[in-house]
Amino acid sequence: MFLVGEAFGDVVAVVLGTYDGRRGSILRLAVHPAYRRRGIASGLVDELERRWAARG
């Protein structure tokens, strides 16, 4: 799964995760330095976990 965070039309964060049916792994997580410390990474990880949970 690949999720993108944006602000004002610009990509400011990305997370790449995989789920093998038993456990999830975050392969990459990046936030633009100007947008760090705003909870963007936490929000992306929370959404990734929510989508994994929805898959079972």
N, CA, C and O atoms as a GROMACS GRO file, in nm:
protein
  224
    1MET      N    1   0.083  -0.116   0.000
    1MET     CA    2   0.000   0.000   0.000
    1MET      C    3   0.088   0.124   0.000
    1MET      O    4   0.190   0.129   0.069
    2PHE      N    5   0.048   0.220  -0.076
    2PHE     CA    6   0.125   0.343  -0.089
    2PHE      C    7   0.030   0.459  -0.061
    2PHE      O    8  -0.066   0.480  -0.135
    3LEU      N    9   0.057   0.535   0.044
    3LEU     CA   10  -0.026   0.649   0.080
    3LEU      C   11   0.055   0.777   0.068
    3LEU      O   12   0.175   0.780   0.096
    4VAL      N   13  -0.012   0.883   0.026
    4VAL     CA   14   0.053   1.011   0.004
    4VAL      C   15  -0.016   1.118   0.088
    4VAL      O   16  -0.139   1.123   0.094
    5GLY      N   17   0.063   1.202   0.152
    5GLY     CA   18   0.009   1.317   0.224
    5GLY      C   19   0.036   1.443   0.142
    5GLY      O   20   0.146   1.462   0.089
    6GLU      N   21  -0.064   1.529   0.132
    6GLU     CA   22  -0.045   1.650   0.054
    6GLU      C   23  -0.092   1.772   0.132
    6GLU      O   24  -0.176   1.763   0.221
    7ALA      N   25  -0.035   1.886   0.096
    7ALA     CA   26  -0.074   2.014   0.153
    7ALA      C   27  -0.069   2.119   0.043
    7ALA      O   28   0.034   2.138  -0.021
    8PHE      N   29  -0.181   2.185   0.020
    8PHE     CA   30  -0.189   2.290  -0.081
    8PHE      C   31  -0.148   2.241  -0.220
    8PHE      O   32  -0.088   2.315  -0.298
    9GLY      N   33  -0.181   2.114  -0.250
    9GLY     CA   34  -0.152   2.058  -0.381
    9GLY      C   35  -0.012   2.002  -0.398
    9GLY      O   36   0.022   1.952  -0.505
   10ASP      N   37   0.069   2.009  -0.294
   10ASP     CA   38   0.206   1.956  -0.299
   10ASP      C   39   0.215   1.827  -0.219
   10ASP      O   40   0.153   1.815  -0.113
   11VAL      N   41   0.292   1.731  -0.268
   11VAL     CA   42   0.317   1.608  -0.193
   11VAL      C   43   0.416   1.642  -0.082
   11VAL      O   44   0.526   1.692  -0.108
   12VAL      N   45   0.377   1.614   0.044
   12VAL     CA   46   0.464   1.647   0.156
   12VAL      C   47   0.504   1.524   0.237
   12VAL      O   48   0.593   1.532   0.321
   13ALA      N   49   0.439   1.408   0.211
   13ALA     CA   50   0.472   1.288   0.286
   13ALA      C   51   0.427   1.164   0.208
   13ALA      O   52   0.332   1.170   0.130
   14VAL      N   53   0.497   1.054   0.232
   14VAL     CA   54   0.459   0.925   0.172
   14VAL      C   55   0.488   0.814   0.272
   14VAL      O   56   0.578   0.825   0.356
   15VAL      N   57   0.410   0.707   0.261
   15VAL     CA   58   0.437   0.587   0.338
   15VAL      C   59   0.411   0.467   0.246
   15VAL      O   60   0.312   0.464   0.173
   16LEU      N   61   0.499   0.371   0.252
   16LEU     CA   62   0.487   0.248   0.175
   16LEU      C   63   0.484   0.133   0.274
   16LEU      O   64   0.579   0.112   0.349
   17GLY      N   65   0.376   0.058   0.272
   17GLY     CA   66   0.361  -0.054   0.365
   17GLY      C   67   0.314  -0.178   0.294
   17GLY      O   68   0.258  -0.171   0.185
   18THR      N   69   0.338  -0.291   0.355
   18THR     CA   70   0.296  -0.419   0.300
   18THR      C   71   0.231  -0.502   0.410
   18THR      O   72   0.264  -0.487   0.527
   19TYR      N   73   0.141  -0.588   0.370
   19TYR     CA   74   0.069  -0.674   0.465
   19TYR      C   75   0.062  -0.813   0.404
   19TYR      O   76   0.011  -0.829   0.293
   20ASP      N   77   0.113  -0.913   0.475
   20ASP     CA   78   0.119  -1.048   0.420
   20ASP      C   79   0.005  -1.137   0.469
   20ASP      O   80   0.008  -1.259   0.450
   21GLY      N   81  -0.096  -1.077   0.531
   21GLY     CA   82  -0.208  -1.154   0.582
   21GLY      C   83  -0.191  -1.190   0.728
   21GLY      O   84  -0.286  -1.235   0.793
   22ARG      N   85  -0.071  -1.173   0.780
   22ARG     CA   86  -0.042  -1.204   0.919
   22ARG      C   87   0.013  -1.084   0.994
   22ARG      O   88  -0.019  -1.063   1.112
   23ARG      N   89   0.095  -1.005   0.926
   23ARG     CA   90   0.152  -0.887   0.991
   23ARG      C   91   0.182  -0.780   0.885
   23ARG      O   92   0.204  -0.810   0.767
   24GLY      N   93   0.183  -0.658   0.930
   24GLY     CA   94   0.213  -0.547   0.842
   24GLY      C   95   0.353  -0.493   0.866
   24GLY      O   96   0.406  -0.503   0.977
   25SER      N   97   0.411  -0.438   0.762
   25SER     CA   98   0.545  -0.380   0.772
   25SER      C   99   0.545  -0.246   0.699
   25SER      O  100   0.491  -0.234   0.589
   26ILE      N  101   0.607  -0.147   0.761
   26ILE     CA  102   0.627  -0.019   0.695
   26ILE      C  103   0.765  -0.024   0.632
   26ILE      O  104   0.866  -0.037   0.701
   27LEU      N  105   0.768  -0.012   0.500
   27LEU     CA  106   0.894  -0.020   0.428
   27LEU      C  107   0.962   0.117   0.417
   27LEU      O  108   1.084   0.127   0.430
   28ARG      N  109   0.882   0.222   0.394
   28ARG     CA  110   0.937   0.357   0.383
   28ARG      C  111   0.837   0.456   0.439
   28ARG      O  112   0.716   0.440   0.423
   29LEU      N  113   0.889   0.557   0.505
   29LEU     CA  114   0.808   0.666   0.557
   29LEU      C  115   0.892   0.792   0.546
   29LEU      O  116   1.002   0.799   0.600
   30ALA      N  117   0.838   0.893   0.477
   30ALA     CA  118   0.914   1.017   0.459
   30ALA      C  119   0.820   1.136   0.468
   30ALA      O  120   0.708   1.132   0.417
   31VAL      N  121   0.868   1.243   0.533
   31VAL     CA  122   0.795   1.369   0.542
   31VAL      C  123   0.892   1.480   0.507
   31VAL      O  124   1.005   1.484   0.556
   32HIS      N  125   0.847   1.571   0.422
   32HIS     CA  126   0.930   1.686   0.384
   32HIS      C  127   0.971   1.761   0.512
   32HIS      O  128   0.889   1.781   0.601
   33PRO      N  129   1.098   1.803   0.521
   33PRO     CA  130   1.146   1.869   0.643
   33PRO      C  131   1.063   1.990   0.687
   33PRO      O  132   1.050   2.014   0.807
   34ALA      N  133   1.008   2.064   0.595
   34ALA     CA  134   0.929   2.182   0.631
   34ALA      C  135   0.794   2.146   0.694
   34ALA      O  136   0.728   2.232   0.752
   35TYR      N  137   0.753   2.019   0.682
   35TYR     CA  138   0.622   1.976   0.734
   35TYR      C  139   0.634   1.878   0.850
   35TYR      O  140   0.534   1.819   0.891
   36ARG      N  141   0.752   1.859   0.902
   36ARG     CA  142   0.770   1.766   1.015
   36ARG      C  143   0.716   1.826   1.144
   36ARG      O  144   0.696   1.947   1.154
   37ARG      N  145   0.692   1.740   1.243
   37ARG     CA  146   0.645   1.778   1.376
   37ARG      C  147   0.502   1.833   1.372
   37ARG      O  148   0.463   1.914   1.457
   38ARG      N  149   0.422   1.788   1.274
   38ARG     CA  150   0.284   1.831   1.262
   38ARG      C  151   0.186   1.714   1.270
   38ARG      O  152   0.065   1.732   1.255
   39GLY      N  153   0.238   1.594   1.293
   39GLY     CA  154   0.151   1.477   1.305
   39GLY      C  155   0.118   1.411   1.172
   39GLY      O  156   0.033   1.322   1.168
   40ILE      N  157   0.182   1.454   1.065
   40ILE     CA  158   0.152   1.397   0.934
   40ILE      C  159   0.192   1.250   0.926
   40ILE      O  160   0.115   1.167   0.878
   41ALA      N  161   0.311   1.218   0.973
   41ALA     CA  162   0.357   1.079   0.971
   41ALA      C  163   0.267   0.991   1.056
   41ALA      O  164   0.231   0.880   1.015
   42SER      N  165   0.229   1.038   1.173
   42SER     CA  166   0.139   0.961   1.260
   42SER      C  167   0.006   0.937   1.192
   42SER      O  168  -0.050   0.828   1.200
   43GLY      N  169  -0.045   1.039   1.125
   43GLY     CA  170  -0.171   1.024   1.053
   43GLY      C  171  -0.163   0.923   0.941
   43GLY      O  172  -0.256   0.844   0.922
   44LEU      N  173  -0.053   0.923   0.867
   44LEU     CA  174  -0.036   0.826   0.759
   44LEU      C  175  -0.024   0.684   0.814
   44LEU      O  176  -0.083   0.591   0.759
   45VAL      N  177   0.051   0.667   0.921
   45VAL     CA  178   0.066   0.534   0.982
   45VAL      C  179  -0.068   0.487   1.038
   45VAL      O  180  -0.102   0.370   1.023
   46ASP      N  181  -0.143   0.576   1.103
   46ASP     CA  182  -0.275   0.539   1.154
   46ASP      C  183  -0.367   0.493   1.042
   46ASP      O  184  -0.439   0.394   1.056
   47GLU      N  185  -0.365   0.566   0.930
   47GLU     CA  186  -0.450   0.529   0.816
   47GLU      C  187  -0.406   0.396   0.756
   47GLU      O  188  -0.490   0.315   0.716
   48LEU      N  189  -0.275   0.373   0.748
   48LEU     CA  190  -0.224   0.246   0.697
   48LEU      C  191  -0.270   0.132   0.786
   48LEU      O  192  -0.314   0.028   0.736
   49GLU      N  193  -0.261   0.148   0.918
   49GLU     CA  194  -0.305   0.045   1.011
   49GLU      C  195  -0.456   0.023   1.001
   49GLU      O  196  -0.502  -0.091   1.011
   50ARG      N  197  -0.533   0.130   0.980
   50ARG     CA  198  -0.678   0.117   0.965
   50ARG      C  199  -0.712   0.034   0.841
   50ARG      O  200  -0.802  -0.049   0.843
   51ARG      N  201  -0.638   0.059   0.733
   51ARG     CA  202  -0.662  -0.018   0.610
   51ARG      C  203  -0.620  -0.163   0.624
   51ARG      O  204  -0.686  -0.252   0.570
   52TRP      N  205  -0.512  -0.188   0.695
   52TRP     CA  206  -0.474  -0.327   0.722
   52TRP      C  207  -0.581  -0.399   0.803
   52TRP      O  208  -0.617  -0.513   0.773
   53ALA      N  209  -0.633  -0.331   0.905
   53ALA     CA  210  -0.736  -0.390   0.989
   53ALA      C  211  -0.862  -0.420   0.908
   53ALA      O  212  -0.930  -0.520   0.932
   54ALA      N  213  -0.895  -0.334   0.814
   54ALA     CA  214  -1.012  -0.355   0.731
   54ALA      C  215  -0.997  -0.478   0.641
   54ALA      O  216  -1.097  -0.539   0.601
   55ARG      N  217  -0.874  -0.514   0.610
   55ARG     CA  218  -0.849  -0.633   0.528
   55ARG      C  219  -0.855  -0.761   0.609
   55ARG      O  220  -0.859  -0.871   0.554
   56GLY      N  221  -0.856  -0.747   0.740
   56GLY     CA  222  -0.866  -0.867   0.823
   56GLY      C  223  -0.745  -0.886   0.905
   56GLY      O  224  -0.737  -0.983   0.982
   0.00000   0.00000   0.00000
